[in-house]
Amino acid sequence: AEDKEELGVEDLKKINCNGKDIVIGLAASGRTPYIIGALKYARQLNCTTATVSCNKGAVISSYADIAIEVDNGPEALTGSTRLKSGTSQKMICNMISTATMVLCGKVYQNLMVDVKQTNEKLVNRAERIIMEATNCSKEVATQVRIESEGRVKVAIVMVLLNCDVKTAEKRLENSKGYVRGAIECQKKYLSQI
């Protein structure tokens, strides 16, 4: 599959890739046809494109708006790109996804605040996040988590601004989903009265 440009195109079509998407192609060698095909197609759709490769001057870089080229040097085991190359690419993907979460308002202070509670462990995590962000008790964290229907950001704003669910939702809406913005908006308002 990696030798066929058309398969990269087909896979992007299957997920309904469009001009609002960012397409990142990863290829340790920096010349994989599958990635090139996907990037060419993404550009036709006016997507922002990026690449992550482990060779300087990689072929795929010429198809990207943003090219990340990591020179790892030779692998410890020749042909085993899972070692240096795979590790560095994984680290880069972690950095990209973490920065994306921050920029999307899913982080407050150093806390991931959009945790979805699909099991008891995650319910407990959500309540610990609320407690840490607001310095409230376990009882208060449980109460606001329930009142906010598990929406941790709403719960945090409720505690920090001492407000109800509707007010917290409105503050978050006005701040485009950023907890810090919702809180600062309130502080700014109060300083003007």
C-alpha positions as CSV (number, residue, x, y, z in Angstrom):
1,A,0.0,0.0,0.0
2,E,2.8,2.4,0.8
3,D,4.0,2.3,-2.8
4,K,0.7,3.5,-4.3
5,E,-0.1,7.2,-4.3
6,E,-3.8,6.5,-5.2
7,L,-4.3,4.6,-1.9
8,G,-3.3,7.8,0.0
9,V,-6.0,9.7,-1.9
10,E,-8.6,6.9,-1.4
11,D,-8.0,7.0,2.4
12,L,-8.5,10.8,2.6
13,K,-11.7,10.5,0.5
14,K,-13.0,7.8,2.8
15,I,-12.8,10.1,5.8
16,N,-14.3,13.1,3.8
17,C,-11.2,15.2,4.1
18,N,-11.9,18.8,3.2
19,G,-10.3,22.2,3.1
20,K,-10.8,22.8,6.8
21,D,-8.6,19.8,7.6
22,I,-4.9,19.8,8.3
23,V,-3.2,16.7,6.8
24,I,0.1,15.6,8.3
25,G,2.1,12.9,6.4
26,L,4.6,10.8,8.3
27,A,7.3,8.9,6.5
28,A,10.6,8.0,8.1
29,S,12.3,7.8,4.7
30,G,10.7,11.0,3.6
31,R,9.8,9.6,0.2
32,T,6.8,7.2,0.6
33,P,4.4,7.4,-2.4
34,Y,1.3,6.8,-0.3
35,I,2.1,10.0,1.7
36,I,2.9,12.0,-1.5
37,G,-0.4,11.0,-3.0
38,A,-2.3,12.0,0.1
39,L,-0.5,15.3,0.3
40,K,-1.1,16.1,-3.4
41,Y,-4.8,15.4,-2.9
42,A,-4.9,17.4,0.3
43,R,-3.4,20.4,-1.5
44,Q,-6.1,20.2,-4.2
45,L,-8.6,20.5,-1.4
46,N,-6.8,23.6,0.0
47,C,-5.9,21.8,3.2
48,T,-2.9,22.9,5.2
49,T,-0.3,20.2,4.9
50,A,2.6,19.2,7.0
51,T,5.2,16.4,7.0
52,V,7.3,14.6,9.5
53,S,10.3,12.7,8.2
54,C,13.7,11.5,9.4
55,N,15.8,12.7,6.5
56,K,17.0,16.2,5.6
57,G,15.8,17.3,2.2
58,A,13.0,14.7,2.2
59,V,11.0,14.4,-1.0
60,I,7.7,14.7,1.0
61,S,8.8,18.0,2.3
62,S,8.2,19.6,-1.0
63,Y,4.5,18.7,-0.8
64,A,4.0,20.4,2.6
65,D,3.3,23.9,3.9
66,I,5.2,22.9,7.0
67,A,8.0,20.3,6.9
68,I,9.5,18.8,10.0
69,E,12.8,17.0,9.2
70,V,14.5,15.2,12.1
71,D,18.0,13.9,11.4
72,N,18.3,10.9,13.7
73,G,21.4,9.5,12.1
74,P,21.6,5.8,11.3
75,E,19.4,3.4,13.2
76,A,21.0,1.2,15.8
77,L,19.5,-1.8,13.9
78,T,19.7,-1.1,10.2
79,G,16.3,-1.2,8.7
80,S,14.4,-0.9,12.0
81,T,12.9,2.5,11.7
82,R,10.8,1.8,14.8
83,L,13.7,2.7,17.0
84,K,15.1,6.2,16.5
85,S,12.8,7.3,13.6
86,G,9.6,5.9,15.1
87,T,10.4,7.3,18.5
88,S,11.2,10.8,17.3
89,Q,8.0,10.8,15.1
90,K,5.9,9.7,18.0
91,M,7.3,12.5,20.2
92,I,6.6,15.0,17.4
93,C,3.0,13.8,17.1
94,N,2.6,14.0,20.9
95,M,3.8,17.6,20.8
96,I,1.5,18.5,17.9
97,S,-1.6,16.9,19.6
98,T,-0.8,18.4,23.0
99,A,-0.4,21.9,21.5
100,T,-3.6,21.4,19.6
101,M,-5.4,20.6,22.8
102,V,-4.1,23.7,24.4
103,L,-5.0,25.9,21.5
104,C,-8.5,24.4,21.3
105,G,-9.3,25.4,24.9
106,K,-9.2,21.9,26.3
107,V,-6.6,22.8,28.9
108,Y,-6.8,25.1,32.0
109,Q,-3.6,25.7,33.9
110,N,-1.9,22.4,33.5
111,L,-5.1,20.3,33.5
112,M,-6.9,18.6,30.7
113,V,-10.4,19.9,31.3
114,D,-12.5,18.2,28.6
115,V,-12.3,14.7,30.1
116,K,-15.3,12.5,29.1
117,Q,-16.4,10.3,32.0
118,T,-17.1,6.9,30.4
119,N,-16.2,4.9,33.5
120,E,-15.7,5.3,37.3
121,K,-12.0,6.0,37.0
122,L,-12.7,9.0,34.7
123,V,-15.5,10.3,36.9
124,N,-13.0,10.3,39.8
125,R,-10.4,12.0,37.6
126,A,-12.9,14.7,36.5
127,E,-13.7,15.5,40.1
128,R,-10.0,15.6,41.1
129,I,-9.5,18.1,38.2
130,I,-12.3,20.2,39.4
131,M,-10.9,20.2,42.9
132,E,-7.4,21.0,41.8
133,A,-8.5,23.8,39.5
134,T,-10.8,25.4,42.1
135,N,-9.4,24.3,45.4
136,C,-12.9,23.1,46.4
137,S,-13.9,20.1,48.4
138,K,-14.8,16.6,47.0
139,E,-18.4,17.2,47.9
140,V,-18.5,20.5,45.9
141,A,-16.7,18.9,43.0
142,T,-19.2,16.0,42.9
143,Q,-22.1,18.4,43.1
144,V,-21.0,20.7,40.3
145,R,-19.9,17.7,38.1
146,I,-23.4,16.4,38.4
147,E,-25.1,19.8,37.9
148,S,-22.9,20.4,34.8
149,E,-23.8,17.0,33.4
150,G,-20.1,16.0,33.5
151,R,-18.8,19.0,31.7
152,V,-15.6,19.8,33.7
153,K,-15.1,23.2,32.1
154,V,-18.6,24.3,33.1
155,A,-18.1,22.9,36.6
156,I,-14.8,24.8,37.1
157,V,-16.3,28.1,35.9
158,M,-19.3,27.5,38.2
159,V,-17.1,27.1,41.2
160,L,-14.6,29.9,40.4
161,L,-17.3,32.4,39.6
162,N,-19.8,31.1,42.1
163,C,-22.5,30.9,39.5
164,D,-25.1,28.5,38.0
165,V,-24.8,26.2,35.0
166,K,-26.4,28.7,32.6
167,T,-24.1,31.5,33.6
168,A,-21.1,29.3,33.3
169,E,-22.1,28.1,29.9
170,K,-22.7,31.7,28.7
171,R,-19.2,32.8,30.0
172,L,-17.6,29.8,28.2
173,E,-19.5,30.6,25.1
174,N,-18.3,34.2,25.2
175,S,-14.7,33.1,25.7
176,K,-14.9,30.5,22.8
177,G,-14.6,27.6,25.3
178,Y,-11.6,28.8,27.2
179,V,-11.9,28.6,31.0
180,R,-9.3,31.3,31.6
181,G,-11.2,33.6,29.3
182,A,-14.5,33.0,31.0
183,I,-13.0,33.8,34.4
184,E,-11.1,36.9,33.2
185,C,-14.2,38.2,31.5
186,Q,-15.9,38.1,34.9
187,K,-13.0,39.8,36.6
188,K,-12.9,42.5,34.0
189,Y,-16.7,43.1,34.4
190,L,-16.4,43.3,38.2
191,S,-13.5,45.8,38.0
192,Q,-15.7,48.1,36.0
193,I,-18.5,48.3,38.5
